[in-house]
């Protein structure tokens, strides 16, 4: 049986900044879609932001970063 070991690389400052930004976008659009005066596209933007964050995390993990 072979076990894959998750890499222990830490994010570079640039990647850490991008990761924080993507998380902030998810949080922002999650709250925005529930406001009474929400933009008609807020829900769609939330799902795009969520997808971007998921893709970023998946790619970094494949590169051996520990997130």
N, CA, C and O atoms as CSV, one atom per row, in Angstrom:
chain,resi,resn,atom,element,x,y,z
A,1,UNK,N,N,0.847,-1.177,0.000
A,1,UNK,CA,C,0.000,0.000,0.000
A,1,UNK,C,C,0.893,1.242,0.000
A,1,UNK,O,O,1.831,1.344,0.791
A,2,UNK,N,N,0.593,2.174,-0.888
A,2,UNK,CA,C,1.381,3.395,-0.999
A,2,UNK,C,C,0.548,4.560,-0.491
A,2,UNK,O,O,-0.597,4.744,-0.906
A,3,UNK,N,N,1.123,5.341,0.403
A,3,UNK,CA,C,0.444,6.515,0.932
A,3,UNK,C,C,1.071,7.763,0.333
A,3,UNK,O,O,2.291,7.923,0.337
A,4,UNK,N,N,0.230,8.636,-0.178
A,4,UNK,CA,C,0.728,9.905,-0.696
A,4,UNK,C,C,0.912,10.862,0.467
A,4,UNK,O,O,-0.001,11.061,1.269
A,5,UNK,N,N,2.077,11.445,0.555
A,5,UNK,CA,C,2.363,12.382,1.629
A,5,UNK,C,C,2.136,13.795,1.106
A,5,UNK,O,O,2.694,14.191,0.082
A,6,UNK,N,N,1.313,14.542,1.820
A,6,UNK,CA,C,1.042,15.932,1.451
A,6,UNK,C,C,2.312,16.731,1.634
A,6,UNK,O,O,2.998,16.599,2.648
A,7,UNK,N,N,2.624,17.552,0.665
A,7,UNK,CA,C,3.823,18.388,0.752
A,7,UNK,C,C,3.739,19.343,1.921
A,7,UNK,O,O,2.652,19.718,2.362
A,8,UNK,N,N,4.883,19.727,2.410
A,8,UNK,CA,C,4.930,20.646,3.544
A,8,UNK,C,C,5.350,22.044,3.124
A,8,UNK,O,O,5.701,22.871,3.965
A,9,UNK,N,N,5.315,22.312,1.801
A,9,UNK,CA,C,5.703,23.641,1.349
A,9,UNK,C,C,4.693,24.666,1.860
A,9,UNK,O,O,3.485,24.425,1.865
A,10,UNK,N,N,5.213,25.807,2.285
A,10,UNK,CA,C,4.339,26.894,2.723
A,10,UNK,C,C,4.137,27.847,1.560
A,10,UNK,O,O,4.998,27.971,0.689
A,11,UNK,N,N,3.000,28.515,1.550
A,11,UNK,CA,C,2.709,29.463,0.493
A,11,UNK,C,C,3.696,30.625,0.508
A,11,UNK,O,O,4.113,31.095,1.567
A,12,UNK,N,N,4.052,31.068,-0.668
A,12,UNK,CA,C,4.896,32.259,-0.776
A,12,UNK,C,C,4.045,33.461,-0.371
A,12,UNK,O,O,2.818,33.356,-0.348
A,13,UNK,N,N,4.659,34.595,-0.053
A,13,UNK,CA,C,3.864,35.778,0.301
A,13,UNK,C,C,2.857,36.169,-0.796
A,13,UNK,O,O,1.737,36.577,-0.491
A,14,UNK,N,N,3.256,36.045,-2.060
A,14,UNK,CA,C,2.347,36.394,-3.153
A,14,UNK,C,C,1.154,35.435,-3.203
A,14,UNK,O,O,0.015,35.867,-3.379
A,15,UNK,N,N,1.416,34.146,-3.049
A,15,UNK,CA,C,0.327,33.167,-3.060
A,15,UNK,C,C,-0.569,33.328,-1.836
A,15,UNK,O,O,-1.785,33.155,-1.925
A,16,UNK,N,N,0.031,33.657,-0.698
A,16,UNK,CA,C,-0.751,33.892,0.520
A,16,UNK,C,C,-1.694,35.082,0.330
A,16,UNK,O,O,-2.843,35.049,0.771
A,17,UNK,N,N,-1.202,36.126,-0.324
A,17,UNK,CA,C,-2.024,37.305,-0.595
A,17,UNK,C,C,-3.173,36.956,-1.533
A,17,UNK,O,O,-4.309,37.376,-1.318
A,18,UNK,N,N,-2.871,36.188,-2.568
A,18,UNK,CA,C,-3.924,35.770,-3.501
A,18,UNK,C,C,-4.960,34.903,-2.800
A,18,UNK,O,O,-6.158,35.065,-3.028
A,19,UNK,N,N,-4.515,33.993,-1.957
A,19,UNK,CA,C,-5.413,33.108,-1.202
A,19,UNK,C,C,-6.341,33.925,-0.298
A,19,UNK,O,O,-7.546,33.679,-0.249
A,20,UNK,N,N,-5.766,34.902,0.420
A,20,UNK,CA,C,-6.572,35.767,1.288
A,20,UNK,C,C,-7.600,36.557,0.477
A,20,UNK,O,O,-8.754,36.686,0.887
A,21,UNK,N,N,-7.180,37.081,-0.668
A,21,UNK,CA,C,-8.082,37.839,-1.528
A,21,UNK,C,C,-9.249,36.965,-1.990
A,21,UNK,O,O,-10.400,37.398,-1.949
A,22,UNK,N,N,-8.963,35.756,-2.423
A,22,UNK,CA,C,-10.025,34.862,-2.898
A,22,UNK,C,C,-11.005,34.521,-1.773
A,22,UNK,O,O,-12.212,34.444,-2.002
A,23,UNK,N,N,-10.491,34.318,-0.571
A,23,UNK,CA,C,-11.381,34.045,0.567
A,23,UNK,C,C,-12.246,35.263,0.877
A,23,UNK,O,O,-13.428,35.123,1.191
A,24,UNK,N,N,-11.660,36.456,0.789
A,24,UNK,CA,C,-12.431,37.674,1.041
A,24,UNK,C,C,-13.542,37.840,0.006
A,24,UNK,O,O,-14.644,38.275,0.340
A,25,UNK,N,N,-13.256,37.496,-1.237
A,25,UNK,CA,C,-14.268,37.595,-2.284
A,25,UNK,C,C,-15.431,36.649,-2.015
A,25,UNK,O,O,-16.591,37.023,-2.191
A,26,UNK,N,N,-15.130,35.437,-1.592
A,26,UNK,CA,C,-16.189,34.473,-1.257
A,26,UNK,C,C,-17.040,35.024,-0.119
A,26,UNK,O,O,-18.268,34.994,-0.195
A,27,UNK,N,N,-16.402,35.523,0.928
A,27,UNK,CA,C,-17.140,36.076,2.068
A,27,UNK,C,C,-17.993,37.268,1.655
A,27,UNK,O,O,-19.153,37.380,2.050
A,28,UNK,N,N,-17.400,38.165,0.848
A,28,UNK,CA,C,-18.125,39.361,0.420
A,28,UNK,C,C,-19.377,38.999,-0.375
A,28,UNK,O,O,-20.465,39.491,-0.078
A,29,UNK,N,N,-19.227,38.148,-1.376
A,29,UNK,CA,C,-20.371,37.814,-2.227
A,29,UNK,C,C,-21.383,36.921,-1.517
A,29,UNK,O,O,-22.568,36.946,-1.851
A,30,UNK,N,N,-20.933,36.136,-0.546
A,30,UNK,CA,C,-21.872,35.331,0.229
A,30,UNK,C,C,-22.813,36.250,1.006
A,30,UNK,O,O,-24.022,36.022,1.050
A,31,UNK,N,N,-22.250,37.287,1.616
A,31,UNK,CA,C,-23.081,38.240,2.358
A,31,UNK,C,C,-23.893,39.125,1.413
A,31,UNK,O,O,-25.054,39.422,1.695
A,32,UNK,N,N,-23.308,39.544,0.311
A,32,UNK,CA,C,-23.974,40.456,-0.619
A,32,UNK,C,C,-25.234,39.844,-1.219
A,32,UNK,O,O,-26.221,40.547,-1.440
A,33,UNK,N,N,-25.208,38.552,-1.482
A,33,UNK,CA,C,-26.369,37.933,-2.120
A,33,UNK,C,C,-27.586,37.875,-1.201
A,33,UNK,O,O,-28.704,37.678,-1.675
A,34,UNK,N,N,-27.387,38.043,0.102
A,34,UNK,CA,C,-28.497,37.961,1.044
A,34,UNK,C,C,-29.043,39.325,1.467
A,34,UNK,O,O,-29.997,39.405,2.242
A,35,UNK,N,N,-28.436,40.389,0.959
A,35,UNK,CA,C,-28.921,41.726,1.293
A,35,UNK,C,C,-30.208,42.019,0.528
A,35,UNK,O,O,-30.435,41.495,-0.562
A,36,UNK,N,N,-31.041,42.866,1.123
A,36,UNK,CA,C,-32.318,43.218,0.495
A,36,UNK,C,C,-32.107,43.913,-0.851
A,36,UNK,O,O,-32.881,43.706,-1.785
A,37,UNK,N,N,-31.065,44.734,-0.953
A,37,UNK,CA,C,-30.799,45.455,-2.197
A,37,UNK,C,C,-29.656,44.807,-2.989
A,37,UNK,O,O,-28.850,45.496,-3.614
A,38,UNK,N,N,-29.603,43.487,-2.951
A,38,UNK,CA,C,-28.509,42.748,-3.585
A,38,UNK,C,C,-28.518,42.929,-5.099
A,38,UNK,O,O,-29.572,43.049,-5.725
A,39,UNK,N,N,-27.340,42.945,-5.656
A,39,UNK,CA,C,-27.186,42.981,-7.105
A,39,UNK,C,C,-27.802,41.710,-7.688
A,39,UNK,O,O,-27.697,40.639,-7.090
A,40,UNK,N,N,-28.441,41.824,-8.845
A,40,UNK,CA,C,-29.020,40.625,-9.467
A,40,UNK,C,C,-27.974,39.545,-9.756
A,40,UNK,O,O,-28.305,38.362,-9.834
A,41,UNK,N,N,-26.723,39.950,-9.912
A,41,UNK,CA,C,-25.680,38.980,-10.235
A,41,UNK,C,C,-24.895,38.512,-9.005
A,41,UNK,O,O,-23.907,37.790,-9.144
A,42,UNK,N,N,-25.316,38.909,-7.818
A,42,UNK,CA,C,-24.558,38.580,-6.606
A,42,UNK,C,C,-24.430,37.076,-6.395
A,42,UNK,O,O,-23.362,36.596,-6.016
A,43,UNK,N,N,-25.488,36.339,-6.632
A,43,UNK,CA,C,-25.428,34.881,-6.443
A,43,UNK,C,C,-24.462,34.256,-7.433
A,43,UNK,O,O,-23.669,33.386,-7.072
A,44,UNK,N,N,-24.528,34.696,-8.670
A,44,UNK,CA,C,-23.622,34.168,-9.687
A,44,UNK,C,C,-22.170,34.516,-9.346
A,44,UNK,O,O,-21.275,33.685,-9.493
A,45,UNK,N,N,-21.950,35.738,-8.895
A,45,UNK,CA,C,-20.598,36.149,-8.528
A,45,UNK,C,C,-20.078,35.349,-7.329
A,45,UNK,O,O,-18.888,35.044,-7.251
A,46,UNK,N,N,-20.965,35.014,-6.406
A,46,UNK,CA,C,-20.573,34.184,-5.266
A,46,UNK,C,C,-20.081,32.817,-5.751
A,46,UNK,O,O,-19.045,32.328,-5.301
A,47,UNK,N,N,-20.826,32.212,-6.665
A,47,UNK,CA,C,-20.426,30.892,-7.153
A,47,UNK,C,C,-19.133,30.952,-7.956
A,47,UNK,O,O,-18.324,30.026,-7.887
A,48,UNK,N,N,-18.924,32.025,-8.716
A,48,UNK,CA,C,-17.651,32.198,-9.420
A,48,UNK,C,C,-16.503,32.336,-8.426
A,48,UNK,O,O,-15.450,31.722,-8.598
A,49,UNK,N,N,-16.707,33.143,-7.388
A,49,UNK,CA,C,-15.661,33.344,-6.380
A,49,UNK,C,C,-15.349,32.043,-5.659
A,49,UNK,O,O,-14.188,31.727,-5.401
A,50,UNK,N,N,-16.379,31.302,-5.341
A,50,UNK,CA,C,-16.204,30.012,-4.662
A,50,UNK,C,C,-15.429,29.040,-5.561
A,50,UNK,O,O,-14.542,28.322,-5.098
A,51,UNK,N,N,-15.776,29.032,-6.837
A,51,UNK,CA,C,-15.073,28.169,-7.790
A,51,UNK,C,C,-13.612,28.557,-7.940
A,51,UNK,O,O,-12.737,27.694,-8.015
A,52,UNK,N,N,-13.347,29.872,-7.985
A,52,UNK,CA,C,-11.966,30.347,-8.088
A,52,UNK,C,C,-11.143,29.915,-6.881
A,52,UNK,O,O,-9.998,29.485,-7.027
A,53,UNK,N,N,-11.727,30.029,-5.690
A,53,UNK,CA,C,-11.024,29.624,-4.473
A,53,UNK,C,C,-10.766,28.119,-4.472
A,53,UNK,O,O,-9.669,27.677,-4.132
A,54,UNK,N,N,-11.759,27.344,-4.845
A,54,UNK,CA,C,-11.613,25.886,-4.883
A,54,UNK,C,C,-10.514,25.481,-5.863
A,54,UNK,O,O,-9.693,24.615,-5.559
A,55,UNK,N,N,-10.502,26.106,-7.033
A,55,UNK,CA,C,-9.492,25.800,-8.046
A,55,UNK,C,C,-8.097,26.188,-7.545
A,55,UNK,O,O,-7.141,25.436,-7.734
A,56,UNK,N,N,-7.980,27.345,-6.916
A,56,UNK,CA,C,-6.697,27.794,-6.382
A,56,UNK,C,C,-6.162,26.794,-5.361
A,56,UNK,O,O,-5.002,26.388,-5.434
A,57,UNK,N,N,-7.004,26.396,-4.410
A,57,UNK,CA,C,-6.576,25.462,-3.359
A,57,UNK,C,C,-6.185,24.115,-3.968
A,57,UNK,O,O,-5.161,23.540,-3.598
A,58,UNK,N,N,-6.991,23.613,-4.896
A,58,UNK,CA,C,-6.701,22.319,-5.525
A,58,UNK,C,C,-5.348,22.371,-6.253
A,58,UNK,O,O,-4.530,21.460,-6.123
A,59,UNK,N,N,-5.130,23.434,-7.009
A,59,UNK,CA,C,-3.871,23.550,-7.755
A,59,UNK,C,C,-2.668,23.666,-6.834
A,59,UNK,O,O,-1.632,23.052,-7.088
A,60,UNK,N,N,-2.793,24.446,-5.770
A,60,UNK,CA,C,-1.666,24.589,-4.845
A,60,UNK,C,C,-1.382,23.260,-4.141
A,60,UNK,O,O,-0.222,22.914,-3.918
A,61,UNK,N,N,-2.419,22.527,-3.797
A,61,UNK,CA,C,-2.192,21.229,-3.140
A,61,UNK,C,C,-1.510,20.257,-4.093
A,61,UNK,O,O,-0.650,19.477,-3.683
A,62,UNK,N,N,-1.897,20.305,-5.366
A,62,UNK,CA,C,-1.230,19.445,-6.348
A,62,UNK,C,C,0.245,19.813,-6.504
A,62,UNK,O,O,1.071,18.959,-6.828
A,63,UNK,N,N,0.571,21.078,-6.273
A,63,UNK,CA,C,1.951,21.543,-6.340
A,63,UNK,C,C,2.722,21.240,-5.057
A,63,UNK,O,O,3.924,21.498,-4.983
A,64,UNK,N,N,2.053,20.702,-4.059
A,64,UNK,CA,C,2.721,20.313,-2.822
A,64,UNK,C,C,2.623,21.301,-1.683
A,64,UNK,O,O,3.256,21.119,-0.643
A,65,UNK,N,N,1.826,22.360,-1.871
A,65,UNK,CA,C,1.653,23.329,-0.785
A,65,UNK,C,C,0.662,22.806,0.225
A,65,UNK,O,O,-0.290,22.104,-0.116
A,66,UNK,N,N,0.899,23.158,1.471
A,66,UNK,CA,C,0.009,22.741,2.550
A,66,UNK,C,C,-0.958,23.886,2.843
A,66,UNK,O,O,-0.570,24.926,3.375
A,67,UNK,N,N,-2.210,23.675,2.489
A,67,UNK,CA,C,-3.242,24.681,2.742
A,67,UNK,C,C,-4.296,24.049,3.620
A,67,UNK,O,O,-5.277,24.703,3.974
